[in-house]
Amino acid sequence: MTAALPLLVSVRQAAEQLGYPRDRLYEAIAEGRLPALHVGRSLKVPRDRLAEFIDRELARQAEAGGRLRPVARGGP
């Protein structure tokens, strides 16, 4: 018997599954582009919303002329 996949994943797990920077996922959550909920002290993302998130991000990128948004870097 195989174990069922969890319906909710941590932001870290979502970032690993998507190959997406974790800080960018937190940004997307804060901006309302990726739904998430607090479970205790953890922030969880519905696993079934990850594909929808990528589809929306691809559409946003296409609308912006296919340009990638620069990644914010820390430092002076």
C-alpha positions in Angstrom: 0.0 0.0 0.0 1.3 3.5 -0.9 1.1 6.4 1.5 -1.2 9.3 0.3 0.6 12.6 -0.5 -0.1 15.4 1.9 -2.7 18.0 0.9 -0.6 20.7 2.4 3.2 21.3 2.1 5.5 23.7 3.8 6.9 26.6 1.9 10.3 24.9 1.9 8.8 21.7 0.4 6.9 23.8 -2.2 10.0 25.6 -3.2 11.9 22.3 -3.6 9.1 20.8 -5.6 8.9 23.8 -7.9 12.6 24.6 -8.1 11.6 28.1 -7.1 13.4 30.4 -4.5 11.7 30.1 -1.1 11.8 33.9 -0.6 10.0 34.4 -3.9 7.3 32.0 -2.7 6.9 34.0 0.6 6.6 37.1 -1.6 3.9 35.5 -3.7 2.0 34.5 -0.6 2.2 38.0 0.8 1.0 39.5 -2.5 -1.9 37.0 -2.6 -0.6 35.2 -5.7 -0.2 31.9 -3.9 -2.7 30.8 -1.3 -1.4 29.6 2.1 -2.6 29.0 5.6 -1.2 28.9 9.0 -1.2 25.6 10.7 0.1 26.3 14.2 3.3 28.2 13.7 3.9 26.9 10.2 2.8 28.3 6.8 1.4 25.6 4.5 0.6 25.7 0.8 -2.2 23.6 -0.7 -0.3 21.1 -3.0 -2.9 21.2 -5.7 -2.4 25.0 -6.1 1.2 24.8 -7.0 0.5 23.9 -10.7 -2.0 26.8 -10.9 0.6 29.1 -9.4 3.1 28.2 -12.1 0.5 28.7 -14.8 -0.4 32.2 -13.5 3.3 33.1 -13.2 3.9 32.1 -16.8 1.0 34.1 -17.9 2.2 37.2 -15.9 5.6 36.8 -17.5 4.2 36.6 -21.0 2.1 39.7 -20.3 5.3 41.5 -19.3 6.9 40.7 -22.6 8.6 37.5 -21.4 11.1 39.4 -19.3 12.2 37.9 -16.1 11.9 40.0 -13.0 15.3 40.6 -11.3 15.9 38.7 -8.1 16.5 41.0 -5.2 19.9 40.4 -3.7 21.0 41.5 -0.2 24.0 43.7 0.3 25.1 47.3 -0.1 
